[in-house]
Amino acid sequence: MSNLEPLVKIGDWYYQAAYGQLLPAEPEISAAVPVVLEPRLHSLLNYFLLHPNQVLDKDRLINNVWPPAEGTDAAVMRAVGALRKVLGDNVKSPTYIATIARKGYQWLCHIEPLTSNQREPLISARAIAGAELPEAADNPEKGLPWRFISSVCAALLIGGAAIAYMLASVTVTPLTQLPDTVKPLSALTGQEFWATLEPGQKFAFYMHRKSEAAPQQLARQDLTSFKVSYSDALYTEASQPLWLDDTTLLFRARDSGQQCYFYQQQVMPEFLPAAKVIPCQQVLVQGLAILQQQWYWLDYAKDVRRYELWRRAEDGSTTRLMALPEAWYKAEQLLVVGSSLYLVAQQDFYHSRLYRVDLAQQQLQNIDSFDNQMIASSSWDRQHALLTLQNSELQLYNLKTRKQLSLGPMTWGLTQPQRYQQRILATQHLDYTTDIVSLTLKDGRLNSEQSWQTSNRNERLFAANGQQLAFVSERAGDNQVWLSAAGESRQLSRLASGQHIQQLFWHQHTLLSVIDNQLYQIALDDGSLSAVSSRPVSGRYVSCHDTLYWTEQTSEGWQLMSDLQKPEILLSGVVNLKCAVAGLVVQRYNDNMLALWSATEPQQLTPLPISLNWHHILPDQWTSNQQQLLWIDRQQWQLNVYDWNSGEIRSYRWPASALPLEIHSDNTGDLFSVQPRHYDTDIVWLQNRN
C-alpha cells in the first residue's frame, strides 16, 4: 500500500487507500455518502491496485490477502463478487475486474493518482474561491469541441459563483476549498479521543486507551518528531481537555476508585502530576466550557434525575445556575462561540436543540432544532459553530442566520472536530463493526454463542416474527433492512444513501420501521416503503397483543399513546415501553421504577422491583419476552433477568470485553445482542492537499 497515493481515482470512484473509503467521483453534493469497505474487501482492493494489469491467481490472493488457514477458493470468489457489486462492475463486460478463465483475476481500470497538480476537487467547486477554468489543450485534435468547452466554462462560472455566494453567506472566514484529504496525525494501537493543540501548535494532546476495557491516559505528541509521551495518571473515563492557559489543561475524569473529579494539570513544557480540584457527579465528555476565566459545566443530579448547569468563579466559589427539565433525554454539551455560551440538548430520542445561555437572566434562548442527534460541537469563529450530526457530514452552522453548510462527503464519519486555521483536527473511527450475537442462559451462566449475523459490517436492530427475522445491515454499503428465513438472508429495502433506520419491529405480521423520524411499512416482496403516519416520531414504538403503542413528547410532556387513526393519550409521563404478559412495561421520566400497565385498568400502575434510569440506559438495552424482562446493568457489567412467574431477579456477568449496544429477544425466548468488535480510532487532519 506504500506505493499507492493516499487518494486515487478509479473509474467512477475516488478511493482513500488507507481507510478503504470509496466516494462517487461525480456525486450529488447533498447526497454523496462514502462507502467504507469491510476489512477483507479493503485489503483485496488495495492488492489489486498494487498489481494492475497482472493476472492474479486464487492462491496468490489467498496468501497475500487472507490470514493463514482462512482463505479458500470459495472465499476469494465471494469477495471478488462482493467487490464487483460495490464498484458497480459487470462481470460480462468488466470495467474494473476481469475473470481470466482458469487463471485468475486481473485489474483493468486506470488508476489515477490525485496529486495537487492533477486532482479535480471532490465536488464541482474548485471555484469556491473563484472560477478556475481548465486551460486549452495543447493538441487541438485531442481537445473537446469549442461549443462544449464554452458550455462547461459557463456552467463552472455560474456554479462557482453560486457556491461562492453560499459560502460567503455562511462563513466569515471563508474556506478556499472544501476539504478533500484525511491525513492521520496519530497512529497508536488503540483509541485516541478529543485532540487539542497547545497554543504554539507544536504539540498535540489527546486521551488514549489501548482497548475498550483499558484505562485512559493523557498523551502528548510532538508534531515534528511524532514522539508520544504519557502522563502517569490512569482514568476509567475522561472528558475533552480544555486549555486554562498556555501550559495547563482542565478536564473531568473518573479515577480507579470510580470517583469523579475535575483535574487541573500542567502539561508544558513537561507533565506535572494532575491535581484534583472539585468533585463531580458524572463524566460528560463535552459538558465543560471556559468563558471569561470562569468554568461552566453540566452535571447530572442523581437524587432529582435531571441535568444541571453550574459555574465556578475566579475565586473558586461554585454556583448552580439552573436545573434543566426532567423530561429532557440528555443535556451533555456546552460550547463557547464568540463571547456567548451555548448548550446542546437532546430533548427526545432523535432530535437535538441548540440554546444560547443568557447568563445574566439565567435563562435559555432557543436558537434552532435539528432532526438528528448532535454528537459533538465546537467553535469555528465568532459567529459559527462546527457540528457533528448523526449520520451526516460535518456541518458549518451560522448562529446568526441559522444556515448550515456541509463540509463535504470527505467529512462523513468524522467527529470531535476542532478548527485550526484552514485545517480541522478530528477523530476517525477505523473498522468500527457490530455483530448480532446469539446468547444462551444455561447452568447459571450467560454464554455468548457464534455470531448470528456477521459480515464485517455493522449489523443491528433485530426483530422476529416467527421464522421471519428482520435486521439492519450495512453489508451492501448503506444501512438496509434484511430478511432472514430458513438460514438464508436477503436484502429487503432499497433505501437511498443517507437514510437512517432508527427502529425496526413487527405488527400483525407487517414489518414497520422508523426511518428519518417517520414511521413506514416495508413491503415483504419488494422492500418498498409506505408511510404509515405523518406524525413526527420522538419516542418509541412497540406492538403488543396486536395493538400498536408508542410514546411521544407533546407540548404537554411525554405521553403513552395508541391508535394511529385517532391518536389517544393513555398515560402521561411514559418515555419507553416493552411488552409484558398481559399488558405493557412502562418506563417513566419522573421516577426510575418500571411499572406494569394494562388496557383493562388504564389508570392503575403496578410497580416492579426494577429501577432503570432512562438517561443512562440506551432504549434498546432492555427487552422482554413471554418469560422474562431483561436489561443491561452498565455499572455492574451484567445482564439482569426478571422472571414473570416467580418474580425473582438473577444476574449474569456479561461475557464480552464490551457491553452490547442492544439486546433483543424472539418469540421463543432466545436472546440476541448487538455487540461491537474491538476497534481503533485515530486523530486525523482534514484538509486540502494543495
Sequence and secondary structure as in RCSB ss.txt:
>XXXX:A:sequence
MSNLEPLVKIGDWYYQAAYGQLLPAEPEISAAVPVVLEPRLHSLLNYFLLHPNQVLDKDRLINNVWPPAEGTDAA
VMRAVGALRKVLGDNVKSPTYIATIARKGYQWLCHIEPLTSNQREPLISARAIAGAELPEAADNPEKGLPWRFIS
SVCAALLIGGAAIAYMLASVTVTPLTQLPDTVKPLSALTGQEFWATLEPGQKFAFYMHRKSEAAPQQLARQDLTS
FKVSYSDALYTEASQPLWLDDTTLLFRARDSGQQCYFYQQQVMPEFLPAAKVIPCQQVLVQGLAILQQQWYWLDY
AKDVRRYELWRRAEDGSTTRLMALPEAWYKAEQLLVVGSSLYLVAQQDFYHSRLYRVDLAQQQLQNIDSFDNQMI
ASSSWDRQHALLTLQNSELQLYNLKTRKQLSLGPMTWGLTQPQRYQQRILATQHLDYTTDIVSLTLKDGRLNSEQ
SWQTSNRNERLFAANGQQLAFVSERAGDNQVWLSAAGESRQLSRLASGQHIQQLFWHQHTLLSVIDNQLYQIALD
DGSLSAVSSRPVSGRYVSCHDTLYWTEQTSEGWQLMSDLQKPEILLSGVVNLKCAVAGLVVQRYNDNMLALWSAT
EPQQLTPLPISLNWHHILPDQWTSNQQQLLWIDRQQWQLNVYDWNSGEIRSYRWPASALPLEIHSDNTGDLFSVQ
PRHYDTDIVWLQNRN
>XXXX:A:secstr
 TTS SEEEETTEEEETTTTEEEESS  TTT   EE  HHHHHHHHHHHHSTT EE HHHHHHHHS TTT  HHH
HHHHHHHHHHHHT  SSS SSEEEETTTEEEE S EEE  TTT   SSS GGGGS       SSGGGS  HHHHH
HHHHHHHHHHHHHHHHHHHH SS  SS   EEEES   SSEEEEEEE TTSSEEEEEEESSTTS BEEEEEETTT
  EEE S  BSEE   EESSSSEEEEEEE TTS EEEEEEE SSS    EEEEE S   TB EEEETTEEEEEEE
ETTTTEEEEEEE TTS EEEEEE  TT SEEEEEEEETTEEEEEEE SSS EEEEEEETTTTEEEEEEEESS EE
EEEEEETTEEEEEETTS  EEEETTT  EEE  GGGTTEEEEEEETTEEEEEEEES  EEEEEEEEETTEEEEEE
EEE SSS EEEEEEETTEEEEEE TTSS EEEEEETTEEEE     TT  EEEEEEETTEEEEEETTEEEEE TT
T  EEEEE S   S EEEETTEEEEEEEETTEEEEEE SSS EEEEESEEEEEEETTEEEEEETTSSEEEEEETT
EEEEEEEEEEE  TTTS TTSEEE SSEEEEEETTTTEEEEEETTT  EEEEE  SSS  SEEEE TT  EEEEE
E   EEEEEEEE   
